[in-house]
C-alpha cells in the first residue's frame, strides 16, 4: 500500500507501472483521477487551496484501504492526494487498485474514493469572482459513501 | 492511573479550515478546566468563550472532532496529553 500527501503533481502511467511491477498475478488495474474544475455551484473557480490535518490524513486513508482489503480480493492500492494551491485542469487525487479481476478493482476503487471524500481530513477553499469561500460538504457525497454500508 | 497535576493537565487543541480562520489560531495548549473530561464538555467550555467560539461551535453546527487523530463524539474522553482537533465536515477528493 502506498499513501502520499504531496504538493507535487503525479504521473498516472508511472504510478500504475509501480503498482503492478513484479506481480504477474495482476489481471486488472482500476484508476480514478480527480481534477480541479473551473466551475462550482455556478461560479467560476480561478484556483483552490487544499488544507489537511497532517498525520491524521495518512492514518485515515490507511484505515480506509484496510477496510477495502477486508471487503475485496485486491493486491495493492495507491492513493495520492495533493495539497496546497491548485488551478483548473490540475490533478488533485489518484486512487489506483490492482487485483486479479476487474470486478474487485472497480468496486474497491469506487469505495476508496467515496470514503476518502467523506472521511479523510482535507478541506478546499475556492477563489471565485465573489471572493474566497470554503467548500461545503455535499450530502451527495455522504449518500455515495452510505451505499457501501 | 496518573495523578492529575493542574500544571501538566494540558491538552493540545488544533483548529482547521473555516474554524482556524474564525478563531484566528491554528492551535492552542489548554490547561484542562475543572469538570472537562470529554469532548462534549470541552466543546461547551470553548462555546463559553462567546463570540466566534459560541457561533461556530454551537450545538447543531456541523463540527467534527478528533481525539488523538481518531474521529470522536461527545462522549469520547479527553485527558492530559491528548490532541483534540476541531474542524468542519471534510471536502477532499
gemmi code that builds the backbone of each chain (N, CA, C; Angstrom):
import gemmi

chains = {
    "A": [
        ("UNK", (0.848, -1.188, 0.000), (0.000, 0.000, 0.000), (0.882, 1.234, 0.000)),
        ("UNK", (0.492, 2.225, -0.792), (1.227, 3.490, -0.833), (0.242, 4.632, -0.597)),
        ("UNK", (0.544, 5.477, 0.372), (-0.274, 6.664, 0.625), (0.662, 7.871, 0.612)),
        ("UNK", (0.378, 8.825, -0.255), (1.215, 10.027, -0.300), (0.343, 11.270, -0.309)),
        ("UNK", (0.699, 12.226, 0.544), (0.052, 13.542, 0.533), (1.152, 14.510, 0.134)),
        ("UNK", (0.970, 15.217, -0.982), (2.083, 15.990, -1.544), (1.574, 17.209, -2.300)),
        ("UNK", (2.463, 18.198, -2.429), (2.112, 19.365, -3.239), (2.376, 19.096, -4.724)),
        ("UNK", (3.351, 18.204, -5.014), (3.743, 17.956, -6.398), (2.664, 17.196, -7.158)),
        ("UNK", (2.702, 17.336, -8.469), (1.826, 16.585, -9.359), (2.280, 15.118, -9.392)),
        ("UNK", (1.463, 14.268, -10.024), (1.835, 12.852, -10.177), (1.607, 12.437, -11.626)),
        ("UNK", (2.287, 11.353, -12.014), (2.153, 10.824, -13.370), (1.434, 9.481, -13.295)),
        ("UNK", (0.252, 9.430, -13.888), (-0.592, 8.236, -13.799), (0.133, 6.990, -14.290)),
        ("UNK", (0.800, 7.098, -15.444), (1.463, 5.928, -16.027), (2.569, 5.397, -15.107)),
        ("UNK", (3.356, 6.319, -14.535), (4.433, 5.900, -13.631), (3.861, 5.193, -12.405)),
        ("UNK", (2.776, 5.738, -11.870), (2.207, 5.180, -10.641), (1.604, 3.799, -10.892)),
        ("UNK", (0.926, 3.630, -12.043), (0.335, 2.328, -12.362), (1.443, 1.306, -12.615)),
        ("UNK", (2.510, 1.731, -13.283), (3.631, 0.817, -13.525), (4.211, 0.331, -12.205)),
        ("UNK", (4.351, 1.254, -11.249), (4.905, 0.884, -9.939), (3.957, -0.047, -9.195)),
        ("UNK", (2.662, 0.204, -9.366), (1.650, -0.579, -8.641), (1.698, -2.056, -9.033)),
        ("UNK", (1.918, -2.337, -10.333), (1.834, -3.736, -10.753), (3.194, -4.377, -11.023)),
        ("UNK", (4.243, -3.599, -10.816), (5.595, -4.100, -11.090), (5.866, -5.391, -10.302)),
        ("UNK", (6.334, -6.416, -11.037), (6.775, -7.648, -10.385), (5.669, -8.532, -9.885)),
        ("UNK", (4.420, -8.248, -10.217), (3.351, -9.142, -9.776), (2.570, -9.684, -10.979)),
        ("UNK", (2.949, -10.883, -11.456), (2.290, -11.443, -12.644), (0.870, -11.929, -12.377)),
        ("UNK", (0.444, -11.895, -11.117), (-0.938, -12.290, -10.798), (-1.949, -11.185, -11.114)),
        ("UNK", (-1.451, -9.957, -11.287), (-2.360, -8.829, -11.540), (-3.008, -8.977, -12.912)),
        ("UNK", (-4.354, -8.971, -12.922), (-5.077, -9.037, -14.186), (-5.869, -7.772, -14.455)),
        ("UNK", (-5.930, -6.882, -13.450), (-6.751, -5.678, -13.608), (-6.189, -4.553, -12.749)),
        ("UNK", (-6.210, -3.349, -13.309), (-5.892, -2.136, -12.539), (-6.998, -1.131, -12.822)),
        ("UNK", (-7.670, -0.679, -11.765), (-8.673, 0.382, -11.917), (-8.111, 1.656, -11.305)),
        ("UNK", (-8.286, 2.786, -12.015), (-7.744, 4.069, -11.541), (-8.827, 5.129, -11.544)),
        ("UNK", (-8.736, 6.021, -10.581), (-9.559, 7.223, -10.598), (-8.631, 8.417, -10.432)),
        ("UNK", (-8.816, 9.430, -11.287), (-8.067, 10.683, -11.143), (-9.073, 11.813, -10.969)),
        ("UNK", (-8.982, 12.524, -9.867), (-9.828, 13.701, -9.635), (-9.096, 14.940, -10.133)),
        ("UNK", (-9.852, 15.846, -10.770), (-9.267, 17.019, -11.426), (-10.016, 18.278, -10.978)),
        ("UNK", (-9.315, 19.395, -10.864), (-9.944, 20.666, -10.498), (-10.770, 21.177, -11.680)),
        ("UNK", (-12.047, 21.466, -11.438), (-12.913, 22.049, -12.473), (-12.891, 23.580, -12.372)),
        ("UNK", (-13.314, 24.235, -13.469), (-13.305, 25.705, -13.472), (-14.644, 26.287, -13.021)),
        ("UNK", (-15.554, 25.385, -12.566), (-16.887, 25.853, -12.172), (-17.362, 25.046, -10.973)),
        ("UNK", (-17.890, 25.716, -9.959), (-18.502, 25.008, -8.830), (-19.697, 25.809, -8.342)),
        ("UNK", (-20.843, 25.127, -8.236), (-22.078, 25.764, -7.784), (-22.359, 27.049, -8.561)),
        ("UNK", (-22.115, 27.012, -9.879), (-22.457, 28.130, -10.750), (-21.442, 29.245, -10.803)),
        ("UNK", (-20.359, 29.147, -10.038), (-19.364, 30.223, -10.033), (-18.047, 29.760, -10.633)),
        ("UNK", (-17.398, 30.692, -11.357), (-16.082, 30.394, -11.919), (-15.073, 30.214, -10.781)),
        ("UNK", (-14.241, 29.202, -10.891), (-13.209, 28.956, -9.881), (-11.849, 29.234, -10.516)),
        ("UNK", (-11.135, 30.233, -9.976), (-9.831, 30.605, -10.530), (-8.747, 29.669, -10.003)),
        ("UNK", (-8.850, 29.337, -8.712), (-7.924, 28.373, -8.109), (-8.490, 27.910, -6.780)),
        ("UNK", (-7.905, 26.857, -6.236), (-8.337, 26.402, -4.914), (-7.133, 26.005, -4.083)),
        ("UNK", (-7.328, 26.074, -2.762), (-6.266, 25.679, -1.851), (-6.772, 24.534, -0.995)),
        ("UNK", (-5.987, 23.478, -0.940), (-6.356, 22.306, -0.147), (-5.552, 22.274, 1.137)),
        ("UNK", (-6.283, 22.185, 2.247), (-5.659, 22.098, 3.571), (-5.868, 20.690, 4.102)),
        ("UNK", (-4.968, 20.206, 4.936), (-5.101, 18.858, 5.507), (-4.718, 18.877, 6.984)),
        ("UNK", (-4.956, 17.760, 7.632), (-4.553, 17.550, 9.034), (-3.396, 16.556, 9.005)),
        ("UNK", (-2.159, 17.067, 8.953), (-1.006, 16.164, 8.800), (-1.013, 15.093, 9.893)),
        ("UNK", (-0.724, 13.895, 9.516), (-0.741, 12.787, 10.478), (-2.057, 12.052, 10.428)),
        ("UNK", (-3.141, 12.756, 10.736), (-4.445, 12.093, 10.691), (-4.823, 11.746, 9.249)),
        ("UNK", (-4.403, 12.578, 8.312), (-4.731, 12.321, 6.903), (-4.231, 10.941, 6.480)),
        ("UNK", (-2.940, 10.700, 6.684), (-2.358, 9.431, 6.263), (-3.013, 8.272, 7.022)),
        ("UNK", (-3.184, 8.462, 8.341), (-3.790, 7.393, 9.163), (-5.185, 7.044, 8.665)),
        ("UNK", (-5.993, 8.066, 8.359), (-7.374, 7.795, 7.973), (-7.423, 7.130, 6.595)),
        ("UNK", (-6.524, 7.506, 5.686), (-6.509, 6.859, 4.365), (-6.066, 5.402, 4.505)),
        ("UNK", (-5.065, 5.157, 5.354), (-4.623, 3.769, 5.564), (-5.755, 2.924, 6.132)),
        ("UNK", (-6.543, 3.516, 7.022), (-7.673, 2.794, 7.604), (-8.709, 2.441, 6.525)),
        ("UNK", (-8.961, 3.386, 5.616), (-9.926, 3.169, 4.535), (-9.421, 2.043, 3.620)),
        ("UNK", (-8.108, 2.031, 3.351), (-7.538, 0.977, 2.499), (-7.664, -0.392, 3.187)),
        ("UNK", (-7.397, -0.423, 4.496), (-7.557, -1.690, 5.240), (-8.988, -2.200, 5.122)),
        ("UNK", (-9.938, -1.280, 5.192), (-11.345, -1.673, 5.079), (-11.633, -2.254, 3.692)),
        ("UNK", (-11.074, -1.628, 2.661), (-11.263, -2.142, 1.287), (-10.653, -3.535, 1.143)),
        ("UNK", (-9.489, -3.723, 1.749), (-8.834, -5.040, 1.689), (-9.673, -6.118, 2.365)),
        ("UNK", (-10.414, -5.725, 3.394), (-11.281, -6.668, 4.089), (-12.509, -7.049, 3.268)),
        ("UNK", (-12.849, -6.206, 2.293), (-14.065, -6.456, 1.515), (-13.796, -7.127, 0.183)),
        ("UNK", (-12.657, -6.817, -0.430), (-12.374, -7.343, -1.774), (-11.004, -7.978, -1.826)),
        ("UNK", (-10.852, -8.941, -2.749), (-9.563, -9.566, -3.014), (-8.763, -8.633, -3.904)),
        ("UNK", (-7.964, -7.786, -3.301), (-7.162, -6.865, -4.107), (-5.700, -7.035, -3.731)),
        ("UNK", (-4.810, -6.734, -4.675), (-3.374, -6.929, -4.426), (-2.734, -5.701, -3.825)),
        ("UNK", (-2.938, -4.564, -4.465), (-2.229, -3.380, -3.980), (-3.072, -2.133, -4.257)),
        ("UNK", (-2.768, -1.087, -3.501), (-3.511, 0.171, -3.621), (-2.513, 1.323, -3.552)),
        ("UNK", (-2.738, 2.338, -4.375), (-2.003, 3.587, -4.196), (-3.002, 4.734, -4.114)),
        ("UNK", (-2.808, 5.588, -3.128), (-3.609, 6.807, -3.012), (-2.637, 7.986, -2.937)),
        ("UNK", (-2.798, 8.926, -3.846), (-2.015, 10.168, -3.793), (-3.012, 11.315, -3.722)),
        ("UNK", (-2.850, 12.191, -2.753), (-3.732, 13.353, -2.646), (-2.864, 14.592, -2.568)),
        ("UNK", (-3.141, 15.552, -3.449), (-2.345, 16.778, -3.429), (-2.927, 17.797, -2.459)),
        ("UNK", (-2.055, 18.652, -1.920), (-2.465, 19.758, -1.057), (-1.794, 21.027, -1.567)),
        ("UNK", (-2.216, 22.162, -1.038), (-1.665, 23.439, -1.490), (-2.571, 24.061, -2.532)),
        ("UNK", (-2.022, 24.968, -3.322), (-2.832, 25.721, -4.280), (-2.837, 25.034, -5.640)),
        ("UNK", (-4.053, 24.824, -6.170), (-4.232, 24.139, -7.451), (-5.143, 24.969, -8.339)),
        ("UNK", (-4.974, 24.816, -9.652), (-5.760, 25.576, -10.632), (-6.595, 24.601, -11.464)),
        ("UNK", (-7.653, 25.124, -12.138), (-8.444, 24.260, -13.011), (-7.544, 23.480, -13.970)),
        ("UNK", (-7.923, 22.249, -14.220), (-7.218, 21.222, -15.022), (-6.119, 20.507, -14.233)),
        ("UNK", (-5.745, 21.002, -13.058), (-4.744, 20.290, -12.246), (-5.333, 18.997, -11.690)),
        ("UNK", (-4.497, 17.980, -11.575), (-4.895, 16.735, -10.921), (-4.895, 16.952, -9.404)),
        ("UNK", (-5.923, 16.428, -8.715), (-5.970, 16.541, -7.246), (-5.661, 15.214, -6.576)),
        ("UNK", (-6.284, 14.142, -7.077), (-6.225, 12.883, -6.335), (-6.107, 11.711, -7.300)),
        ("UNK", (-5.361, 10.704, -6.875), (-5.273, 9.442, -7.619), (-5.594, 8.290, -6.670)),
        ("UNK", (-6.485, 7.413, -7.115), (-6.694, 6.132, -6.435), (-6.513, 5.056, -7.492)),
        ("UNK", (-5.608, 4.114, -7.277), (-5.419, 3.001, -8.205), (-5.378, 1.697, -7.416)),
        ("UNK", (-6.049, 0.687, -7.954), (-6.194, -0.606, -7.270), (-5.844, -1.720, -8.248)),
        ("UNK", (-5.027, -2.666, -7.816), (-4.743, -3.834, -8.652), (-5.386, -5.068, -8.039)),
        ("UNK", (-5.833, -5.972, -8.930), (-6.447, -7.220, -8.474), (-6.347, -8.231, -9.614)),
        ("UNK", (-6.849, -9.447, -9.374), (-6.804, -10.474, -10.411), (-7.849, -10.177, -11.491)),
        ("UNK", (-9.006, -9.699, -11.061), (-10.121, -9.495, -11.995), (-10.699, -8.093, -11.842)),
        ("UNK", (-11.388, -7.632, -12.894), (-11.814, -6.234, -12.921), (-12.860, -5.881, -11.871)),
        ("UNK", (-13.754, -6.825, -11.549), (-14.843, -6.506, -10.623), (-14.342, -5.948, -9.304)),
        ("UNK", (-13.384, -6.656, -8.702), (-12.839, -6.224, -7.408), (-12.150, -4.863, -7.541)),
        ("UNK", (-11.380, -4.692, -8.622), (-10.623, -3.446, -8.786), (-11.569, -2.248, -8.951)),
        ("UNK", (-12.599, -2.412, -9.800), (-13.572, -1.328, -9.993), (-14.264, -0.972, -8.678)),
        ("UNK", (-14.775, -1.981, -8.005), (-15.554, -1.712, -6.789), (-14.692, -1.106, -5.692)),
        ("UNK", (-13.503, -1.674, -5.487), (-12.632, -1.160, -4.423), (-12.224, 0.284, -4.726)),
        ("UNK", (-11.979, 0.584, -5.994), (-11.566, 1.942, -6.374), (-12.683, 2.943, -6.048)),
        ("UNK", (-13.916, 2.591, -6.385), (-15.034, 3.492, -6.128), (-15.283, 3.644, -4.625)),
        ("UNK", (-15.202, 2.535, -3.906), (-15.350, 2.556, -2.446), (-14.296, 3.479, -1.813)),
        ("UNK", (-13.045, 3.316, -2.229), (-11.954, 4.126, -1.664), (-12.209, 5.610, -1.906)),
        ("UNK", (-12.654, 5.937, -3.098), (-12.896, 7.343, -3.435), (-14.069, 7.905, -2.615)),
        ("UNK", (-15.147, 7.119, -2.504), (-16.316, 7.582, -1.734), (-15.953, 7.793, -0.263)),
        ("UNK", (-15.159, 6.889, 0.293), (-14.789, 7.018, 1.701), (-13.792, 8.147, 1.909)),
        ("UNK", (-12.875, 8.280, 0.949), (-11.888, 9.354, 1.057), (-12.567, 10.726, 1.096)),
        ("UNK", (-13.600, 10.877, 0.291), (-14.290, 12.173, 0.225), (-15.021, 12.528, 1.513)),
        ("UNK", (-15.411, 11.502, 2.271), (-16.210, 11.775, 3.467), (-15.444, 11.568, 4.776)),
        ("UNK", (-14.246, 10.941, 4.715), (-13.537, 10.625, 5.962), (-12.133, 11.183, 6.095)),
        ("UNK", (-11.479, 11.474, 4.970), (-10.095, 11.943, 5.084), (-10.105, 13.454, 5.338)),
        ("UNK", (-9.313, 13.922, 6.306), (-9.381, 15.342, 6.705), (-8.682, 16.302, 5.736)),
        ("UNK", (-9.399, 16.601, 4.658), (-8.983, 17.630, 3.694), (-10.095, 18.668, 3.610)),
        ("UNK", (-9.706, 19.915, 3.346), (-10.690, 20.979, 3.143), (-10.261, 21.837, 1.959)),
        ("UNK", (-11.277, 22.247, 1.156), (-10.995, 23.044, -0.039), (-11.495, 24.465, 0.144)),
        ("UNK", (-10.677, 25.413, -0.254), (-11.095, 26.806, -0.297), (-10.936, 27.293, -1.729)),
        ("UNK", (-12.030, 27.846, -2.279), (-12.016, 28.257, -3.683), (-11.897, 29.765, -3.809)),
        ("UNK", (-11.230, 30.178, -4.893), (-11.207, 31.598, -5.263), (-12.192, 31.794, -6.405)),
        ("UNK", (-13.238, 32.598, -6.150), (-14.235, 32.875, -7.181), (-14.303, 34.395, -7.381)),
        ("UNK", (-15.018, 34.862, -8.436), (-15.134, 36.317, -8.638), (-15.730, 37.021, -7.419)),
        ("UNK", (-16.545, 36.312, -6.617), (-17.156, 36.906, -5.438), (-16.271, 36.850, -4.197)),
        ("UNK", (-15.044, 36.390, -4.337), (-14.141, 36.261, -3.204), (-13.819, 34.805, -2.914)),
        ("UNK", (-13.100, 34.569, -1.798), (-12.745, 33.186, -1.476), (-13.792, 32.592, -0.544)),
        ("UNK", (-14.013, 31.291, -0.675), (-15.024, 30.626, 0.151), (-14.612, 29.178, 0.397)),
        ("UNK", (-14.960, 28.699, 1.590), (-14.732, 27.285, 1.913), (-15.809, 26.451, 1.236)),
        ("UNK", (-15.399, 25.349, 0.654), (-16.350, 24.456, 0.010), (-17.097, 23.679, 1.096)),
        ("UNK", (-18.442, 23.662, 0.983), (-19.248, 22.909, 1.947), (-19.275, 21.435, 1.577)),
        ("UNK", (-19.343, 20.594, 2.597), (-19.513, 19.157, 2.351), (-20.847, 18.951, 1.659)),
        ("UNK", (-20.899, 17.982, 0.724), (-22.115, 17.736, -0.044), (-22.837, 16.504, 0.471)),
        ("UNK", (-24.163, 16.628, 0.584), (-24.977, 15.488, 1.027), (-24.814, 14.323, 0.058)),
        ("UNK", (-24.627, 14.637, -1.237), (-24.487, 13.574, -2.249), (-23.259, 12.708, -1.965)),
        ("UNK", (-22.201, 13.316, -1.407), (-21.008, 12.531, -1.076), (-21.281, 11.588, 0.095)),
        ("UNK", (-22.050, 12.066, 1.085), (-22.413, 11.204, 2.217), (-23.266, 10.042, 1.736)),
        ("UNK", (-24.193, 10.343, 0.805), (-25.059, 9.289, 0.279), (-24.246, 8.257, -0.503)),
        ("UNK", (-23.252, 8.748, -1.260), (-22.412, 7.825, -2.033), (-21.654, 6.885, -1.098)),
        ("UNK", (-21.144, 7.434, 0.010), (-20.401, 6.601, 0.965), (-21.338, 5.638, 1.691)),
        ("UNK", (-22.579, 6.084, 1.934), (-23.522, 5.271, 2.720), (-23.947, 4.001, 1.978)),
        ("UNK", (-23.860, 4.014, 0.626), (-24.300, 2.795, -0.085), (-23.425, 1.596, 0.212)),
        ("UNK", (-22.225, 1.810, 0.711), (-21.312, 0.683, 0.963), (-21.555, 0.038, 2.315)),
        ("UNK", (-22.428, 0.596, 3.129), (-22.634, 0.036, 4.477), (-23.424, -1.258, 4.434)),
    ],
    "B": [
        ("UNK", (-3.082, 4.657, 37.255), (-3.638, 5.951, 36.834), (-2.697, 7.088, 37.207)),
        ("UNK", (-2.503, 7.995, 36.269), (-1.590, 9.118, 36.519), (-2.277, 10.159, 37.413)),
        ("UNK", (-1.527, 10.736, 38.344), (-2.120, 11.809, 39.143), (-2.383, 13.020, 38.257)),
        ("UNK", (-3.444, 13.752, 38.560), (-3.768, 14.924, 37.754), (-3.178, 16.165, 38.394)),
        ("UNK", (-2.076, 16.599, 37.855), (-1.434, 17.819, 38.328), (-1.947, 18.965, 37.449)),
        ("UNK", (-2.572, 19.962, 38.048), (-3.158, 21.040, 37.250), (-2.142, 21.692, 36.300)),
        ("UNK", (-0.876, 21.699, 36.704), (0.143, 22.343, 35.873), (0.438, 21.540, 34.601)),
        ("UNK", (0.188, 20.228, 34.642), (0.554, 19.406, 33.495), (-0.662, 18.830, 32.775)),
        ("UNK", (-1.867, 19.160, 33.293), (-3.091, 18.636, 32.659), (-3.412, 19.463, 31.425)),
        ("UNK", (-2.542, 19.326, 30.431), (-2.659, 20.168, 29.231), (-3.089, 19.333, 28.031)),
        ("UNK", (-4.061, 19.848, 27.282), (-4.410, 19.220, 26.006), (-4.018, 20.179, 24.878)),
        ("UNK", (-3.571, 19.584, 23.793), (-3.218, 20.360, 22.609), (-4.468, 20.407, 21.727)),
        ("UNK", (-4.930, 21.598, 21.404), (-6.125, 21.716, 20.573), (-5.734, 22.292, 19.210)),
        ("UNK", (-6.256, 21.671, 18.160), (-5.973, 22.110, 16.793), (-7.270, 22.545, 16.126)),
        ("UNK", (-7.182, 23.573, 15.287), (-8.347, 24.049, 14.526), (-7.972, 24.079, 13.050)),
        ("UNK", (-8.907, 23.622, 12.216), (-8.619, 23.585, 10.778), (-9.657, 24.345, 9.967)),
        ("UNK", (-9.216, 24.764, 8.775), (-10.072, 25.337, 7.740), (-10.866, 26.537, 8.280)),
        ("UNK", (-12.203, 26.517, 8.098), (-13.016, 27.673, 8.476), (-12.859, 28.000, 9.964)),
        ("UNK", (-12.729, 26.966, 10.807), (-12.618, 27.225, 12.250), (-11.292, 27.908, 12.589)),
        ("UNK", (-10.222, 27.489, 11.928), (-8.915, 28.124, 12.153), (-9.003, 29.622, 11.835)),
        ("UNK", (-9.685, 29.944, 10.736), (-9.822, 31.356, 10.368), (-10.722, 32.114, 11.343)),
        ("UNK", (-11.835, 31.491, 11.722), (-12.798, 32.169, 12.599), (-12.195, 32.460, 13.980)),
        ("UNK", (-11.337, 31.541, 14.470), (-10.765, 31.703, 15.808), (-9.427, 32.447, 15.776)),
        ("UNK", (-8.901, 32.647, 14.547), (-7.625, 33.352, 14.416), (-6.455, 32.594, 15.010)),
        ("UNK", (-6.572, 31.283, 15.059), (-5.448, 30.473, 15.546), (-5.552, 29.050, 15.013)),
        ("UNK", (-4.391, 28.430, 14.848), (-4.353, 27.053, 14.346), (-4.293, 26.046, 15.487)),
        ("UNK", (-3.828, 26.512, 16.653), (-3.691, 25.586, 17.780), (-3.574, 26.353, 19.082)),
        ("UNK", (-3.743, 25.642, 20.173), (-3.503, 26.213, 21.495), (-3.259, 25.086, 22.486)),
        ("UNK", (-2.499, 25.388, 23.530), (-2.307, 24.442, 24.625), (-3.237, 24.897, 25.744)),
        ("UNK", (-4.170, 24.032, 26.109), (-5.181, 24.409, 27.100), (-4.999, 23.587, 28.370)),
        ("UNK", (-4.907, 24.276, 29.514), (-4.919, 23.558, 30.791), (-6.359, 23.108, 31.008)),
        ("UNK", (-6.551, 21.810, 31.139), (-7.905, 21.258, 31.232), (-8.684, 21.913, 32.362)),
        ("UNK", (-9.769, 22.609, 32.041), (-10.548, 23.267, 33.088), (-11.255, 22.225, 33.964)),
        ("UNK", (-11.560, 22.630, 35.172), (-12.311, 21.793, 36.105), (-13.592, 21.268, 35.422)),
        ("UNK", (-13.812, 19.989, 35.515), (-15.068, 19.440, 35.008), (-15.061, 19.097, 33.534)),
        ("UNK", (-13.950, 19.351, 32.854), (-13.868, 18.992, 31.438), (-13.137, 17.654, 31.314)),
        ("UNK", (-13.892, 16.622, 30.928), (-13.305, 15.284, 30.845), (-13.663, 14.547, 29.568)),
        ("UNK", (-14.489, 15.173, 28.741), (-14.811, 14.545, 27.461), (-15.009, 15.624, 26.388)),
        ("UNK", (-15.232, 15.146, 25.176), (-15.335, 16.054, 24.033), (-16.500, 17.031, 24.194)),
        ("UNK", (-17.625, 16.518, 24.687), (-18.805, 17.366, 24.845), (-18.556, 18.504, 25.819)),
        ("UNK", (-17.923, 18.199, 26.948), (-17.690, 19.250, 27.945), (-16.607, 20.219, 27.477)),
        ("UNK", (-15.637, 19.723, 26.695), (-14.614, 20.619, 26.146), (-15.256, 21.594, 25.150)),
        ("UNK", (-16.148, 21.058, 24.316), (-16.837, 21.922, 23.356), (-17.652, 22.991, 24.085)),
        ("UNK", (-18.353, 22.584, 25.145), (-19.157, 23.568, 25.896), (-18.272, 24.627, 26.545)),
        ("UNK", (-17.093, 24.196, 27.033), (-16.154, 25.162, 27.619), (-15.737, 26.204, 26.574)),
        ("UNK", (-15.427, 25.739, 25.364), (-14.986, 26.660, 24.306), (-16.125, 27.583, 23.877)),
        ("UNK", (-17.342, 27.049, 23.819), (-18.516, 27.870, 23.498), (-18.649, 29.005, 24.513)),
        ("UNK", (-18.279, 28.703, 25.757), (-18.375, 29.684, 26.840), (-17.489, 30.896, 26.650)),
        ("UNK", (-16.537, 30.830, 25.713), (-15.705, 31.995, 25.413), (-16.489, 33.075, 24.664)),
        ("UNK", (-17.660, 32.667, 24.117), (-18.504, 33.641, 23.419), (-17.983, 33.971, 22.024)),
        ("UNK", (-18.537, 34.981, 21.403), (-18.093, 35.458, 20.085), (-18.081, 34.357, 19.042)),
        ("UNK", (-16.980, 34.320, 18.269), (-16.852, 33.335, 17.191), (-16.937, 31.907, 17.734)),
        ("UNK", (-16.450, 31.709, 18.971), (-16.457, 30.370, 19.573), (-17.896, 29.887, 19.752)),
        ("UNK", (-18.725, 30.764, 20.316), (-20.123, 30.395, 20.561), (-20.859, 30.172, 19.246)),
        ("UNK", (-20.517, 30.994, 18.257), (-21.192, 30.908, 16.951), (-20.802, 29.632, 16.204)),
        ("UNK", (-19.508, 29.402, 16.069), (-19.031, 28.297, 15.229), (-19.218, 26.926, 15.861)),
        ("UNK", (-19.161, 26.866, 17.191), (-19.224, 25.559, 17.861), (-20.607, 25.256, 18.436)),
        ("UNK", (-21.566, 26.159, 18.208), (-22.920, 25.977, 18.764), (-23.474, 24.596, 18.425)),
        ("UNK", (-24.253, 24.042, 19.335), (-24.921, 22.767, 19.062), (-25.705, 22.908, 17.770)),
        ("UNK", (-25.646, 21.905, 16.942), (-26.372, 21.990, 15.683), (-25.485, 22.412, 14.523)),
        ("UNK", (-24.370, 23.118, 14.830), (-23.411, 23.437, 13.764), (-22.648, 22.167, 13.417)),
        ("UNK", (-22.360, 22.001, 12.116), (-21.639, 20.800, 11.678), (-20.161, 20.944, 12.026)),
        ("UNK", (-19.774, 20.399, 13.166), (-18.383, 20.424, 13.614), (-17.939, 18.981, 13.823)),
        ("UNK", (-16.782, 18.628, 13.284), (-16.218, 17.301, 13.509), (-15.085, 17.432, 14.519)),
        ("UNK", (-14.950, 16.420, 15.368), (-13.926, 16.466, 16.410), (-13.162, 15.146, 16.413)),
        ("UNK", (-11.838, 15.244, 16.449), (-10.998, 14.048, 16.528), (-10.164, 14.119, 17.797)),
        ("UNK", (-9.997, 12.979, 18.467), (-9.119, 12.890, 19.634), (-7.975, 11.951, 19.264)),
        ("UNK", (-6.759, 12.466, 19.382), (-5.560, 11.704, 19.003), (-5.700, 11.132, 17.589)),
        ("UNK", (-6.248, 11.958, 16.701), (-6.345, 11.667, 15.271), (-7.340, 10.563, 14.919)),
        ("UNK", (-8.241, 10.235, 15.851), (-9.363, 9.349, 15.539), (-10.655, 10.134, 15.727)),
        ("UNK", (-11.621, 9.916, 14.814), (-12.893, 10.623, 14.931), (-13.541, 10.310, 16.279)),
        ("UNK", (-14.122, 11.337, 16.895), (-14.655, 11.213, 18.239), (-16.098, 11.689, 18.262)),
        ("UNK", (-16.799, 11.405, 19.376), (-18.118, 12.009, 19.582), (-18.140, 12.652, 20.965)),
        ("UNK", (-19.293, 13.181, 21.336), (-19.375, 13.974, 22.573), (-18.922, 13.187, 23.803)),
        ("UNK", (-19.087, 11.865, 23.760), (-18.768, 11.051, 24.937), (-17.308, 10.604, 24.980)),
        ("UNK", (-16.543, 10.873, 23.944), (-15.137, 10.441, 23.920), (-14.349, 11.162, 25.017)),
        ("UNK", (-13.639, 10.405, 25.872), (-12.881, 11.038, 26.954), (-11.746, 11.917, 26.440)),
        ("UNK", (-11.459, 12.973, 27.174), (-10.316, 13.846, 26.887), (-9.491, 13.937, 28.167)),
        ("UNK", (-8.199, 13.653, 28.047), (-7.329, 13.676, 29.221), (-6.025, 14.388, 28.890)),
        ("UNK", (-5.243, 14.672, 29.931), (-3.969, 15.361, 29.763), (-3.124, 14.650, 28.713)),
        ("UNK", (-2.503, 15.431, 27.854), (-1.623, 14.872, 26.833), (-2.321, 14.562, 25.524)),
        ("UNK", (-3.653, 14.633, 25.519), (-4.385, 14.324, 24.285), (-4.260, 15.465, 23.270)),
        ("UNK", (-4.420, 15.085, 21.993), (-4.506, 16.053, 20.906), (-5.951, 16.047, 20.417)),
        ("UNK", (-6.617, 17.197, 20.536), (-8.027, 17.278, 20.151), (-8.137, 18.258, 18.984)),
        ("UNK", (-8.769, 17.826, 17.898), (-8.890, 18.690, 16.716), (-10.351, 18.977, 16.426)),
        ("UNK", (-10.639, 20.246, 16.123), (-11.977, 20.694, 15.729), (-11.913, 21.122, 14.271)),
        ("UNK", (-12.855, 20.631, 13.452), (-12.843, 21.030, 12.040), (-14.221, 20.872, 11.406)),
        ("UNK", (-14.436, 21.521, 10.260), (-15.713, 21.375, 9.544), (-15.752, 20.014, 8.844)),
        ("UNK", (-16.930, 19.594, 8.368), (-17.010, 18.371, 7.567), (-15.988, 18.417, 6.432)),
        ("UNK", (-15.386, 17.277, 6.135), (-14.254, 17.256, 5.208), (-14.728, 17.375, 3.759)),
        ("UNK", (-13.863, 17.915, 2.900), (-14.228, 18.142, 1.494), (-13.059, 17.828, 0.563)),
        ("UNK", (-12.417, 16.674, 0.780), (-11.290, 16.304, -0.086), (-11.754, 15.633, -1.356)),
        ("UNK", (-10.800, 15.011, -2.043), (-11.090, 14.228, -3.241), (-11.235, 15.059, -4.489)),
    ],
}
model = gemmi.Model(1)
for chain_id, residues in chains.items():
    chain = gemmi.Chain(chain_id)
    for i, (resn, *xyz) in enumerate(residues, 1):
        res = gemmi.Residue()
        res.name, res.seqid = resn, gemmi.SeqId(i, " ")
        for name, pos in zip(("N", "CA", "C"), xyz):
            atom = gemmi.Atom()
            atom.name, atom.element = name, gemmi.Element(name[0])
            atom.pos, atom.b_iso = gemmi.Position(*pos), 0.0
            res.add_atom(atom)
        chain.add_residue(res)
    model.add_chain(chain)
structure = gemmi.Structure()
structure.add_model(model)
structure.setup_entities()
